[in-house]
């Protein structure tokens, strides 16, 4: 089989598994789609084409993570939400050249996490952070980030 055809078949099987899960297909149809994807990935792993072989190895190597959304319907089908959440941090790292110390890296990570959580909950992160700083300067405990909106169901702001 031609590499392009095998690669397209692999992609089609991934899409079919996602479609079966999102359209509420029966467990039997989901299992059949999962099995077909695994069989095509095994065929692609035997390919001589390095990129197709690497993709198939990655899919099979992370198999439990790849099909976790089939066995646990509460999991999202893709990681697009997580990828979007990381986008700002990746861009900032690229244009700012990162941090110079381990302590700076940890502080930056914590700050980004707080800001993204505020954003997902519909809160102004600067208002929350100024409240945290004011309370800590007075020796008080930092307030928790309010639970104003469900993270799982919110849309990006």
C-alpha positions in Angstrom: 0.0 0.0 0.0 1.2 3.5 -0.8 2.4 5.6 2.1 0.0 8.4 1.3 -2.9 6.0 1.3 -1.8 4.3 4.6 -1.4 7.7 6.2 -4.8 8.8 5.1 -6.3 5.6 6.3 -4.7 6.2 9.7 -6.1 9.7 9.8 -9.5 8.5 8.7 -9.6 5.9 11.5 -8.7 8.5 14.1 -11.5 10.8 12.8 -13.9 7.8 12.8 -13.2 7.0 16.4 -13.7 10.6 17.4 -16.9 10.8 15.4 -18.2 7.5 16.9 -17.6 8.9 20.4 -19.0 12.4 19.8 -22.2 11.1 18.0 -23.0 8.7 20.9 -22.5 5.4 19.1 -22.9 2.2 21.0 -20.0 0.7 23.0 -19.7 -2.1 20.4 -19.2 0.4 17.5 -16.8 2.4 19.6 -14.8 -0.8 20.3 -14.8 -1.7 16.6 -13.5 1.8 15.7 -10.8 1.5 18.4 -9.7 -1.9 17.2 -9.6 -0.7 13.5 -7.4 2.3 14.5 -5.0 0.0 16.4 -4.8 -2.4 13.4 -4.0 0.4 11.0 -1.5 1.9 13.4 0.2 -1.5 13.6 0.4 -1.6 9.8 1.8 2.0 9.6 4.4 1.1 12.2 5.8 -1.4 9.8 6.1 1.2 7.1 9.5 2.2 5.7 8.4 5.9 5.6 10.1 7.5 8.7 7.4 10.0 9.5 4.5 7.6 9.1 6.4 5.0 11.2 7.1 7.6 13.9 3.5 8.7 14.0 2.3 5.1 14.3 4.9 4.4 17.1 3.7 7.5 19.0 0.0 6.5 18.7 0.8 2.9 19.8 3.2 4.0 22.5 0.6 6.3 24.1 -2.3 4.0 23.3 -4.0 4.3 26.7 -3.9 8.1 26.5 -5.0 8.1 22.8 -8.2 6.1 23.5 -8.9 7.3 27.1 -11.8 9.4 25.9 -13.5 6.3 24.6 -13.4 4.5 28.0 -14.2 7.7 30.0 -16.9 9.9 28.4 -16.1 12.7 30.8 -12.8 13.3 29.1 -12.7 15.7 26.2 -12.1 14.1 22.8 -9.2 16.4 22.0 -6.7 18.5 24.0 -7.6 21.7 22.1 -8.7 23.4 25.3 -5.3 22.7 27.0 -3.4 23.7 23.9 -5.3 27.0 23.8 -4.6 27.6 27.5 -0.8 27.1 26.9 -0.6 29.3 23.8 0.0 32.5 25.6 2.7 31.0 27.7 4.5 29.6 24.7 4.4 32.9 22.8 5.6 34.8 25.9 8.5 32.4 26.4 9.5 32.7 22.7 9.5 36.5 22.7 10.8 36.9 26.3 13.5 34.2 26.1 12.3 32.5 29.3 13.6 33.1 32.8 17.1 33.0 34.1 16.6 31.0 37.3 14.7 28.0 38.5 12.9 30.2 41.1 11.9 32.6 38.3 10.6 29.8 36.2 8.4 28.5 39.1 7.1 32.0 39.9 6.3 32.5 36.2 4.5 29.2 35.9 2.4 29.9 39.1 1.5 33.4 37.8 0.4 32.0 34.4 -1.6 29.3 36.1 -3.5 31.9 38.3 -4.1 34.2 35.3 -5.5 31.4 33.1 -7.7 30.1 35.9 -9.1 33.6 36.4 -9.6 34.0 32.7 -11.5 30.7 32.5 -13.7 31.7 35.5 -14.6 35.0 34.0 -12.5 37.0 36.5 -10.1 39.9 36.0 -6.7 38.4 37.0 -5.3 41.8 37.9 -8.1 42.5 40.3 -7.6 39.1 41.9 -3.8 39.4 42.1 -4.0 42.9 43.6 -6.3 41.5 46.3 -3.8 38.7 47.0 -0.9 41.1 47.3 -2.9 43.5 49.6 -4.0 40.6 51.9 -0.5 39.1 52.1 1.1 42.5 52.9 -1.3 42.6 55.9 -0.2 39.1 56.9 -3.5 37.6 55.9 -4.0 34.4 54.0 -4.4 34.7 50.2 -8.0 34.4 49.1 -8.9 31.4 46.9 -9.8 32.1 43.3 -13.6 32.3 43.3 -15.6 29.6 41.5 -17.7 31.8 39.4 -17.9 29.7 36.3 -17.4 26.0 35.5 -14.0 25.5 33.8 -15.2 22.4 31.9 -18.2 24.2 30.3 -16.9 27.8 29.9 -15.9 29.2 26.6 -12.6 31.0 26.2 -12.8 34.7 26.8 
